[in-house]
Amino acid sequence: MYAFLASLIFVAAGEVAPSPPSVPDAEVVRYLRSNELVEWSSAMRANSAGETRVKMGQSILKTSGSSTPDNAPKIGGLTETAEQLKARTQKMIDEGNAQIQQALPSLTRLRAVAAARAAERTKPVSFSVDVAPAVWNVALTQSVVRLQKQARDLGYTQIHFIGSISLLGDGKLNRPEELSADIRSAWSKADDKSLAPVPAEGYAYIRGVEKAAPSLSKGLKPAAAPKQVAVVWAEYYAVTSVGARGLLFLRLADAHSMRLIASEVAYTELGSAAVPAGICQVALLDDRSFLPRLSEGGDWVLGFDRASNPLGSALLAHLSVTQSKVGVAAAPYVVIVAGGGPSSSEGVRAKWLAVTDTAPAGSIAFKVSSIPTVGDSVDVGQLRLSIALPAVAK
């Protein structure tokens, strides 16, 4: 795992070069196909044997000096002369150099292949979503219906809606009962049987004993396996310092793995009958294809650093789940929304960090990095949110 993270850090360092960056020989094998690996291994063995032979010849020449020592090697009972020794060692060096030269074309070509593929895999990519405006009731209904469909398609038979959080222009985190009531109402209208009743003790994150799954309430048993019980909650974040225009997120997580499974987003105005102006555009500019490479590196689950901006974290969670295979830990969200805890960090191999960055007028920007559990942080790129207003008719 740490070797993989080290490779991400390696390509994240330095300026973007116009030509493919060189790849250390130890990393070349990561970019070669099976038939190329065979050729690479054969050429490396030949090169290594040649280097060993050259060094051996050079060492003999260096230690023998210009005169024949008393303990000079004997050939056929005769002491080897200085000229004979020099000729033999030179032959050894020449044979070693020949082996090196024979392996060089394959090594050069395969290094170039690896460098080109590394450059392709680390090119800048963008993850974006355009969120059309919707009146509050429509935004709720559409988000609920889409999430219900995903829950059905995934096979969840029990769904618990645990509550809501909001962060408006005052910067204070709230648990708005009105938002939770609106979500429950919209959910019941679309499907009045899928939502589980609220337990008498209410919802709270109850950490599992040892490696057991957590529970959502003192009166609820933990999920016995994945894809049985789903956890749903709502998040609302203002995108302007004045007013209540913002993004509504509806999340679905697996109650057994505590991993975020699905996410819906809507651009609306909290509780308003008016449609907000413009289109909300979100884009993560991934400078070195961090997300795609992380997805290829196995099953990764990321959490969020305590210093990460809440809106930036919410956007990263949505993009991670909807546009990559990178997992997002749900336990901290459940604790924030429903209380309880402490949340478990088991399985979390790194954390997102989004900090406010300079942005053009009318936009919000975050500098994004990833912090592994062991090792240095990796700079990912910039996350930007803007509202594209319709052109003014002339």
C-alpha positions as CSV (number, residue, x, y, z in Angstrom):
1,M,0.0,0.0,0.0
2,Y,2.7,2.5,1.0
3,A,4.7,1.8,-2.2
4,F,1.6,2.7,-4.2
5,L,1.2,5.9,-2.2
6,A,4.9,6.7,-2.8
7,S,4.3,6.4,-6.5
8,L,1.5,8.9,-6.3
9,I,3.6,11.3,-4.4
10,F,6.5,10.8,-6.9
11,V,4.4,11.9,-9.9
12,A,2.8,14.7,-7.9
13,A,6.0,16.5,-7.2
14,G,7.7,19.1,-9.5
15,E,6.5,21.0,-12.5
16,V,4.7,19.6,-15.5
17,A,7.4,18.8,-18.1
18,P,6.7,19.0,-21.8
19,S,8.2,15.5,-22.4
20,P,7.3,12.3,-20.6
21,P,9.1,12.2,-17.2
22,S,11.6,9.4,-16.7
23,V,10.4,6.5,-14.5
24,P,12.8,4.8,-12.0
25,D,13.6,1.3,-13.0
26,A,11.9,0.0,-9.9
27,E,8.7,1.5,-11.1
28,V,9.0,0.6,-14.8
29,V,7.3,-2.8,-14.2
30,R,4.1,-1.0,-13.1
31,Y,3.5,0.2,-16.7
32,L,4.5,-2.9,-18.7
33,R,2.3,-5.6,-20.2
34,S,3.0,-9.3,-19.6
35,N,5.1,-9.9,-22.7
36,E,7.0,-6.7,-22.1
37,L,7.7,-7.8,-18.5
38,V,9.4,-11.0,-19.9
39,E,11.6,-8.9,-22.2
40,W,12.4,-6.4,-19.4
41,S,13.4,-9.2,-17.0
42,S,15.6,-10.9,-19.5
43,A,17.3,-7.6,-20.5
44,M,17.8,-6.6,-16.9
45,R,19.5,-9.9,-16.1
46,A,21.8,-9.6,-19.1
47,N,22.6,-6.0,-18.2
48,S,23.3,-7.0,-14.5
49,A,25.5,-9.8,-15.6
50,G,27.4,-7.5,-18.0
51,E,27.9,-4.9,-15.2
52,T,29.2,-7.6,-12.8
53,R,31.7,-8.8,-15.4
54,V,32.9,-5.3,-16.2
55,K,33.4,-4.5,-12.5
56,M,35.2,-7.8,-11.9
57,G,37.6,-7.1,-14.8
58,Q,38.2,-3.5,-13.6
59,S,38.8,-4.7,-10.0
60,I,41.4,-7.2,-11.2
61,L,43.2,-4.6,-13.2
62,K,43.2,-2.1,-10.3
63,T,44.5,-4.6,-7.7
64,S,47.1,-6.2,-10.0
65,G,49.1,-3.0,-10.7
66,S,51.6,-2.7,-13.5
67,S,53.9,-5.6,-12.3
68,T,53.2,-9.2,-11.8
69,P,52.9,-10.0,-8.1
70,D,54.4,-13.0,-6.4
71,N,51.0,-14.6,-6.0
72,A,50.0,-14.0,-9.6
73,P,47.7,-16.6,-11.0
74,K,49.3,-19.6,-12.7
75,I,48.0,-21.0,-15.9
76,G,49.2,-24.5,-16.8
77,G,51.9,-24.3,-14.1
78,L,53.2,-21.0,-15.4
79,T,52.9,-17.6,-13.8
80,E,50.6,-15.3,-15.8
81,T,52.5,-12.3,-17.2
82,A,51.3,-8.7,-16.9
83,E,50.4,-8.6,-20.6
84,Q,48.5,-11.9,-20.3
85,L,46.6,-10.6,-17.2
86,K,45.8,-7.4,-18.9
87,A,44.5,-9.2,-22.0
88,R,42.4,-11.5,-20.0
89,T,40.8,-8.8,-17.9
90,Q,40.3,-6.6,-20.9
91,K,38.5,-9.5,-22.6
92,M,36.3,-9.8,-19.5
93,I,35.5,-6.1,-19.6
94,D,34.7,-6.3,-23.3
95,E,32.4,-9.3,-22.9
96,G,30.6,-7.4,-20.1
97,N,30.2,-4.3,-22.2
98,A,28.9,-6.5,-25.0
99,Q,26.2,-7.9,-22.7
100,I,25.3,-4.4,-21.6
101,Q,25.1,-3.1,-25.2
102,Q,23.0,-6.1,-26.2
103,A,20.5,-5.4,-23.4
104,L,20.5,-1.6,-24.0
105,P,18.0,-1.4,-26.9
106,S,15.3,-3.3,-25.0
107,L,15.9,-1.4,-21.8
108,T,15.8,2.0,-23.6
109,R,12.6,1.1,-25.5
110,L,10.8,-0.2,-22.5
111,R,11.8,2.7,-20.3
112,A,10.4,5.0,-23.0
113,V,7.2,2.9,-23.1
114,A,6.8,3.1,-19.4
115,A,7.5,6.9,-19.4
116,A,4.9,7.5,-22.0
117,R,2.3,5.4,-20.2
118,A,3.1,7.1,-16.9
119,A,2.6,10.5,-18.5
120,E,-0.7,9.3,-19.9
121,R,-1.9,8.0,-16.6
122,T,-0.8,11.2,-14.8
123,K,-2.3,13.7,-17.3
124,P,-4.7,16.3,-15.9
125,V,-8.3,15.2,-15.8
126,S,-11.5,17.0,-14.7
127,F,-14.5,15.7,-12.8
128,S,-17.5,18.0,-13.2
129,V,-21.2,18.2,-12.7
130,D,-23.7,20.9,-13.7
131,V,-26.7,21.1,-11.4
132,A,-29.7,22.8,-12.9
133,P,-31.8,25.0,-10.6
134,A,-35.1,23.6,-9.1
135,V,-37.7,24.9,-6.8
136,W,-37.5,23.5,-3.3
137,N,-40.3,21.0,-3.5
138,V,-39.3,19.7,-6.9
139,A,-35.6,19.4,-5.8
140,L,-36.7,17.3,-2.8
141,T,-39.0,15.0,-4.8
142,Q,-36.5,14.4,-7.6
143,S,-33.7,13.7,-5.2
144,V,-35.8,11.3,-3.1
145,V,-37.2,9.4,-6.1
146,R,-33.7,8.9,-7.6
147,L,-32.2,7.7,-4.3
148,Q,-35.1,5.3,-3.7
149,K,-34.5,3.8,-7.1
150,Q,-30.8,3.3,-6.3
151,A,-31.7,1.7,-3.0
152,R,-34.1,-0.7,-4.7
153,D,-31.7,-1.6,-7.5
154,L,-29.0,-2.3,-4.9
155,G,-31.3,-4.7,-3.0
156,Y,-31.7,-2.8,0.3
157,T,-34.8,-4.1,2.2
158,Q,-34.6,-1.7,5.1
159,I,-33.9,2.0,5.0
160,H,-33.4,4.4,7.9
161,F,-33.6,8.1,7.5
162,I,-31.5,9.5,10.4
163,G,-31.9,13.2,10.0
164,S,-30.3,16.3,8.4
165,I,-27.6,18.9,8.8
166,S,-27.3,22.4,7.3
167,L,-24.6,25.0,7.0
168,L,-25.9,28.4,6.0
169,G,-24.2,31.8,5.5
170,D,-23.6,32.3,9.2
171,G,-21.2,29.3,9.2
172,K,-23.1,27.5,12.0
173,L,-23.9,23.8,11.7
174,N,-27.5,22.9,12.4
175,R,-29.7,19.9,12.5
176,P,-32.9,21.4,11.0
177,E,-36.1,19.5,11.9
178,E,-37.9,21.2,9.1
179,L,-35.6,19.8,6.5
180,S,-35.9,16.3,8.0
181,A,-39.7,16.6,8.0
182,D,-39.7,17.7,4.3
183,I,-37.5,14.7,3.3
184,R,-39.7,12.2,5.2
185,S,-42.8,13.7,3.7
186,A,-41.4,13.5,0.1
187,W,-40.1,10.0,0.8
188,S,-43.5,8.8,2.0
189,K,-45.4,10.3,-0.9
190,A,-43.1,8.5,-3.4
191,D,-43.0,5.2,-1.5
192,D,-44.8,4.9,1.9
193,K,-43.5,1.4,2.7
194,S,-39.7,1.6,2.2
195,L,-38.8,3.9,5.1
196,A,-38.3,2.2,8.5
197,P,-40.0,3.8,11.5
198,V,-37.8,5.9,13.9
199,P,-36.8,3.8,16.9
200,A,-38.1,4.9,20.3
201,E,-34.6,5.8,21.5
202,G,-34.0,7.8,18.4
203,Y,-31.0,7.4,16.1
204,A,-27.3,7.5,17.2
205,Y,-24.1,5.9,16.1
206,I,-23.3,2.9,18.3
207,R,-19.9,1.6,17.6
208,G,-19.6,-2.2,17.2
209,V,-17.7,-4.3,19.6
210,E,-14.3,-5.4,18.2
211,K,-14.9,-5.9,14.5
212,A,-18.7,-6.1,14.6
213,A,-20.8,-3.7,12.5
214,P,-22.1,-0.6,14.3
215,S,-25.8,0.0,15.2
216,L,-28.0,3.0,14.4
217,S,-29.7,3.0,17.7
218,K,-29.7,1.2,21.1
219,G,-32.9,-0.5,20.1
220,L,-31.7,-1.7,16.7
221,K,-29.6,-4.7,15.9
222,P,-26.5,-4.2,13.7
223,A,-26.8,-5.1,10.1
224,A,-25.8,-8.8,9.6
225,A,-24.3,-8.3,6.2
226,P,-23.8,-5.6,3.4
227,K,-26.8,-4.6,1.2
228,Q,-29.4,-5.3,3.8
229,V,-29.8,-2.0,5.8
230,A,-29.3,1.4,4.3
231,V,-28.7,4.7,6.1
232,V,-30.0,7.9,4.5
233,W,-29.5,11.5,5.5
234,A,-29.7,15.0,4.0
235,E,-27.1,17.8,3.9
236,Y,-27.7,21.4,2.9
237,Y,-24.9,24.0,2.2
238,A,-25.4,27.6,1.3
239,V,-23.3,28.7,-1.7
240,T,-23.8,32.4,-1.1
241,S,-23.0,34.5,2.0
242,V,-26.4,36.2,1.7
243,G,-29.7,34.2,1.3
244,A,-30.4,30.5,1.3
245,R,-29.4,29.4,-2.2
246,G,-27.4,26.3,-1.9
247,L,-26.9,22.6,-2.6
248,L,-29.0,19.8,-1.2
249,F,-27.3,16.5,-0.9
250,L,-29.2,13.3,-0.2
251,R,-26.8,10.4,0.8
252,L,-27.2,6.7,1.1
253,A,-24.7,4.5,3.0
254,D,-24.5,0.8,3.8
255,A,-25.2,0.3,7.5
256,H,-22.9,-2.7,7.7
257,S,-19.8,-1.4,6.0
258,M,-20.5,2.2,6.9
259,R,-19.5,3.2,3.4
260,L,-21.2,5.9,1.2
261,I,-23.0,4.1,-1.6
262,A,-25.0,6.8,-3.4
263,S,-25.4,10.6,-3.5
264,E,-27.9,12.9,-5.1
265,V,-27.4,16.7,-5.4
266,A,-29.8,19.5,-6.2
267,Y,-29.3,23.3,-6.6
268,T,-32.2,25.0,-4.9
269,E,-33.2,27.6,-2.2
270,L,-34.0,26.2,1.2
271,G,-37.8,26.3,1.8
272,S,-38.4,28.8,-1.1
273,A,-41.0,28.6,-3.8
274,A,-38.6,30.5,-6.1
275,V,-36.2,28.9,-8.5
276,P,-32.6,30.1,-7.9
277,A,-30.9,31.9,-10.8
278,G,-28.3,30.2,-13.0
279,I,-26.7,26.8,-13.1
280,C,-24.4,25.5,-10.3
281,Q,-21.2,24.2,-11.9
282,V,-18.8,22.1,-9.9
283,A,-15.4,20.9,-11.2
284,L,-12.4,19.1,-9.6
285,L,-9.3,19.8,-11.6
286,D,-7.2,16.7,-10.9
287,D,-3.7,17.8,-11.9
288,R,-2.2,14.3,-12.0
289,S,-5.1,11.8,-12.5
290,F,-5.0,11.1,-8.7
291,L,-8.6,9.7,-8.5
292,P,-8.3,7.4,-11.5
293,R,-4.9,6.0,-10.3
294,L,-6.3,5.6,-6.8
295,S,-9.3,3.7,-8.2
296,E,-6.9,1.3,-10.0
297,G,-4.8,0.8,-6.8
298,G,-7.4,-1.4,-5.1
299,D,-10.3,-0.8,-2.7
300,W,-9.6,2.6,-1.2
301,V,-11.9,4.3,1.4
302,L,-11.1,7.9,2.3
303,G,-12.3,10.0,5.2
304,F,-12.0,13.7,5.8
305,D,-9.5,15.7,7.8
306,R,-10.9,17.7,10.6
307,A,-9.6,20.9,9.0
308,S,-11.4,20.2,5.7
309,N,-14.0,22.7,4.7
310,P,-17.5,21.2,5.1
311,L,-18.7,22.4,1.6
312,G,-15.5,21.2,0.0
313,S,-15.8,17.9,1.8
314,A,-19.4,17.5,0.7
315,L,-18.5,18.1,-3.0
316,L,-15.6,15.7,-2.8
317,A,-17.8,13.0,-1.3
318,H,-20.3,13.4,-4.2
319,L,-17.7,13.3,-6.9
320,S,-15.9,10.4,-5.3
321,V,-19.0,8.3,-5.2
322,T,-20.6,9.3,-8.5
323,Q,-17.6,9.6,-10.8
324,S,-14.9,7.3,-9.4
325,K,-14.5,4.0,-7.5
326,V,-12.9,5.6,-4.5
327,G,-14.9,4.9,-1.4
328,V,-16.0,7.4,1.3
329,A,-16.3,6.6,5.0
330,A,-19.9,7.2,6.2
331,A,-19.5,6.7,10.0
332,P,-18.3,10.3,10.7
333,Y,-21.3,11.7,8.8
334,V,-23.7,9.5,10.8
335,V,-22.2,10.8,14.1
336,I,-22.5,14.4,12.9
337,V,-26.1,13.9,11.8
338,A,-27.5,11.6,14.5
339,G,-25.0,11.9,17.3
340,G,-23.4,9.0,19.2
341,G,-19.9,7.8,18.5
342,P,-17.0,7.9,18.4
343,S,-16.9,6.8,14.8
344,S,-14.6,4.1,13.7
345,S,-11.8,4.8,11.3
346,E,-11.3,1.1,10.4
347,G,-10.6,0.6,6.7
348,V,-9.9,4.3,6.1
349,R,-6.5,4.5,4.3
350,A,-6.3,8.2,3.7
351,K,-8.2,11.5,4.2
352,W,-9.4,14.3,1.9
353,L,-8.4,17.8,2.8
354,A,-10.1,20.8,1.1
355,V,-9.0,24.3,2.2
356,T,-10.2,27.6,0.8
357,D,-8.2,28.8,-2.2
358,T,-8.1,31.9,-4.3
359,A,-10.9,32.0,-6.9
360,P,-12.3,34.3,-9.5
361,A,-15.1,36.7,-8.5
362,G,-18.4,34.8,-8.1
363,S,-16.7,31.4,-7.5
364,I,-15.7,29.3,-4.5
365,A,-12.5,27.4,-4.7
366,F,-10.7,24.8,-2.6
367,K,-7.2,23.4,-2.7
368,V,-7.5,19.7,-2.5
369,S,-5.0,17.2,-1.1
370,S,-5.0,13.7,0.2
371,I,-3.3,12.6,3.4
372,P,-2.5,8.9,3.8
373,T,-2.5,7.2,7.1
374,V,1.3,6.9,6.7
375,G,3.4,9.1,4.5
376,D,3.3,12.6,3.1
377,S,0.2,14.4,1.7
378,V,-0.4,14.4,-2.0
379,D,-1.5,17.6,-3.8
380,V,-4.5,16.7,-6.0
381,G,-5.7,20.0,-7.6
382,Q,-8.4,22.6,-7.3
383,L,-12.1,22.1,-6.6
384,R,-14.2,24.9,-7.9
385,L,-17.9,25.9,-7.6
386,S,-19.5,28.7,-9.6
387,I,-22.9,29.9,-10.5
388,A,-23.3,30.4,-14.3
389,L,-25.9,33.0,-14.8
390,P,-27.9,33.3,-18.0
391,A,-26.6,35.8,-20.6
392,V,-28.3,39.2,-20.4
393,A,-30.3,39.8,-23.6
394,K,-29.1,42.9,-25.5
